Structures are given as structure tokens and as C-alpha cells.
Amino acid sequence: MVSTPLPTITSGAALCDQAAPGSPIDVTIPDDTIMQPGQPFTKTWRLLNAGTCTWTSEYALVWFSGEQMGAPLAIPLSGEVAPGQMVDLSVDMVAPETPGKYQSNWKLRNAKGVLFGIGPNAASAFWVRIEVVPSVTPTPSSTLPVSVTPTITPTPSTYISGSVTLNLNDQLDLDTNHINSGGEDLTFVLGDQVHLLDPIGGAAMAIFGESQPTLVECQSITLSTDPLAIEDRLPVGTYLCYRTNMALPGWARVSAFDAEAHSLSLEITTWSLP
């Protein structure tokens, strides 16, 4: 059976229907919450109506991609949400039985069936990400030798990589390595006497150090949406871990910085998720 894809929001409609992360966006179940196999949980997001149209009960929270984890495909909103108003939206889910990392991506749907989300052009999904760990069960003691099978860590696949130079007020899309093209994740701006690298559109980042991080290390580090002062905290050679507004992990390295010319050069690698 061939399914007809749902319409997505257009730039003309973006002023009407668009959302922004609330404060905080993750009311429950922060990223990488540890779960037991089959554990039920309720995920709650806090969203801001950043458009000009009121969300009504004809609008719905809908599963967009990733793992559905036992959730319904759509949940109608319980009431009206006026422009500028925040709302908490919840969905009941169940952790998968198989250990691993799982992510479920969600968007909103308006009364005409058009999907919209957060970030520039209302194009980005919001998500819940958990890690299911094996249940611990007691095992009887034994004097028999135990064979240990080594764990093989698969090599992560690269989604996009390359180098880029940002000038003042440029915005970078870490999913495409394009500047000022829509759907950006980072912006390079001048703050209070210092230059800032600022995550936008639902992206997040954190300083890693002077060595290149692995996928596991970038997925384990605590990320933030706070801007970083380049002069104070990001000397040339520093590595960052990030998560794009499309929920892809990656790293960036400061390869050059010229404060007088207001330019910043980065090397980036964004990984694919299985």
C-alpha cells in the first residue's frame, strides 16, 4: 500500500502556525533517561505558540518519525492555546523490550492536516530520547569458567562533514553545512564585548576539550542551549559536541578565529543515527 505523505508547512503559513521551545521544553523525561525494558512513562513537552494563529482542539500532537514506543499516532489538544501562550503536551509511552538508545520525534498538526514544529520555518521536530538498559537479575554462583564475548562497537556513519567560515551574524545549519539557508543550528554574533557561538532552533552544544570526541562521548555529555563566549572559552583547537535541531549528534572544532575581522572557522562532523 502506498501512503500519501502529510503536507508540510510552507513559508507563507509559518507566521500562522509555528512553535518554539518552552522553558523548559522537557518537563519530564530529559534526554537519555535510563529505562528498564517495557517500562511505561509519560513524556511532557512545554511549547510556546510562536505564531499568529490560535491552536484549537482541531490541532493535534502527532508522531512524526523514529520509535513510536506504543504511543498513539495523534493526540488532539484539549483546549485553545493563544499566540504567545505556553502549553504542556503529554503522551503515554512504553520503553522497548530490547536494550539500546531510542528516539521518538513529534510535531504538531493544524486543522488542515499540515504539520509544523519548532525552529526556523517551523520545520524541526521535538523529541524524547531514552536509553533502555538490561534488567538486573541475580545469577547463581558457579565455579565453571565463563567465556566472555567482546563487545564490538559499530563505526558510526557520517551524515555530513566539512569546514566553514562564519562572518558576524551568520547562521549555520549543522545538518547540511550551509550558511543562512534556513533550519540553522548555530549563530555567530557579537555580545557584550565578546563574540558568541549561540545554539538556535532547538540545537544544543557543550565544550568537550582538545581531543576529538567519539559518538558515544558526544551522546553522553550534557548539552546546553546557552551561548559560549569565544574569547573566554573557545581557543583555536577546541572541540565541541552538539545535537542539531534534527536531533543528530556531532562535533565541531574551532580551526581559526579573527576577532578584528569578526570571522570564525569551524570543522564539523554530523553523524547519522541508526
VENWO-V170180 format. One record per backbone hydrogen bond with DSSP energy under -0.5 kcal/mol. CO is the residue of the C=O (numbers start at 0). NH is the residue of the N-H. E is the energy in kcal/mol with one decimal. If there is no record, write none. Layout:
co-><CO;CO>
nh-><NH;NH>
e-><E;E>
This chain:
co-><0;2;6;9;9;12;12;14;15;15;17;17;19;21;24;24;29;32;34;35;38;40;40;42;43;43;44;44;45;46;47;47;48;54;55;58;59;59;60;61;64;67;68;72;74;80;81;84;86;86;88;90;92;94;95;99;101;102;103;104;104;105;106;107;108;109;113;114;115;116;117;118;119;121;123;125;127;128;128;129;130;130;131;132;134;144;146;147;150;151;156;159;161;163;165;166;169;170;171;171;171;172;172;172;177;184;185;186;186;187;188;188;190;193;194;195;195;196;197;199;203;204;205;208;213;214;215;216;220;223;227;227;228;228;229;234;237;238;238;239;240;241;242;243;247;248;249;250;251;252;252;253;255;257;257;261;262;263;264;264;265;266;267;268;269;269>
nh-><2;4;114;12;13;15;16;51;17;52;49;50;47;23;26;45;32;130;132;38;94;42;92;90;26;27;46;88;21;86;19;49;83;80;58;76;61;108;74;106;104;70;93;62;60;54;84;48;46;88;44;42;40;37;37;131;129;66;127;63;64;125;61;115;59;112;109;8;107;18;123;121;122;116;117;105;103;31;32;101;34;132;99;36;136;146;148;149;152;153;271;269;267;265;263;169;187;179;173;184;185;175;176;177;172;199;171;188;197;168;190;195;192;190;229;188;197;227;186;202;242;223;240;238;217;218;219;220;222;204;196;229;232;233;233;237;253;207;208;251;205;249;203;246;243;270;241;268;239;254;266;236;264;261;262;167;257;165;254;255;163;252;161;250;158;159>
e-><-0.6;-0.6;-2.0;-0.6;-1.0;-1.0;-2.2;-1.7;-0.7;-2.1;-1.5;-0.8;-3.0;-0.5;-1.1;-1.9;-1.2;-2.6;-2.5;-2.1;-2.8;-0.5;-3.2;-2.1;-1.7;-1.4;-0.6;-2.8;-2.8;-2.3;-1.8;-1.2;-3.3;-2.5;-1.9;-2.5;-0.5;-2.3;-2.6;-2.3;-2.8;-1.8;-2.7;-2.4;-2.8;-2.6;-2.3;-2.5;-2.5;-0.5;-2.8;-2.4;-2.7;-1.1;-0.8;-3.2;-2.4;-2.7;-1.8;-3.1;-1.6;-2.3;-2.8;-2.7;-2.0;-2.1;-2.6;-1.2;-3.0;-2.3;-2.5;-2.1;-1.5;-2.6;-2.7;-3.5;-2.5;-1.6;-1.1;-2.6;-2.7;-0.5;-1.9;-0.6;-0.6;-0.5;-0.5;-0.6;-0.6;-0.6;-2.8;-3.5;-3.0;-2.9;-2.5;-2.3;-2.3;-3.1;-0.8;-3.3;-2.0;-1.0;-2.7;-0.8;-2.9;-2.9;-2.9;-0.6;-2.7;-3.6;-0.6;-3.4;-1.8;-3.5;-2.8;-2.1;-0.6;-2.3;-1.9;-1.6;-2.5;-2.2;-2.7;-3.4;-2.2;-2.1;-1.2;-1.5;-0.6;-2.8;-2.3;-0.6;-2.6;-0.5;-1.7;-1.9;-2.4;-2.9;-1.4;-2.0;-2.1;-1.7;-1.9;-2.0;-2.8;-2.7;-2.7;-2.3;-3.3;-0.8;-2.1;-3.3;-3.0;-0.8;-2.0;-0.9;-2.5;-3.8;-2.0;-1.4;-2.4;-2.7;-2.0;-2.2;-3.1;-1.9>
